[in-house]
Amino acid sequence: MRTRKSSPKPTPSAPDEWLRLDRQLCFALYASSLAMTKQYKPLLAALGLTYPQYLVMLLLWEQDGVSVSSLGQRLSLDSGTLTPLLKRLEANALISRRRAADDERRVDIFLSAAGQALREEARKIPPQIACATACSMEEIHSLTQRLHQLREQLSLTTDLPTNP
């Protein structure tokens, strides 16, 4: 197991300060996620996408022809969540699902012409989000990198220390 960096301890004079809601990293991330998704909703509605569908499209715009299992891993979604989402994208003629020629168990996802064309409209979204956050694109990049590091650290942590 990887050793954890030592963390600052609450001061003995104010231990209840660390139990305040506004001091909780988990709540700050949760509330920020809700606020961010709220900002995306009207932008994505104009594209005819839900937020999870947008995430799938982002991955396909990066690399077309990926397997369903790869999409699930990248998005941390199980097949029970991903399959209906992909069916809706296919019904909207944005993607197609095909069995792989070399392994019929694998289903690969491909963008349709309409799905590829939607990318042009989606290019408008990041600057609009930057405007909504009052951050520059560089600040958004930096914050995103820090959140990736946080997620990586949390995925490495298997044991939380117990109270003495």
Secondary structure, DSSP 8 states (H G I E B T S, - for coil): -----------TT-GGGGGSGGG-HHHHHHHHHHHHHHHHHHHHHTTT--HHHHHHHHHHHHSSSEEHHHHHHHHT--HHHHHHHHHHHHHTTSEEEEE-SS-TT-EEEEE-HHHHHHHHHHTTHHHHHHHHHT--HHHHHHHHHHHHHHHHHHHH--------
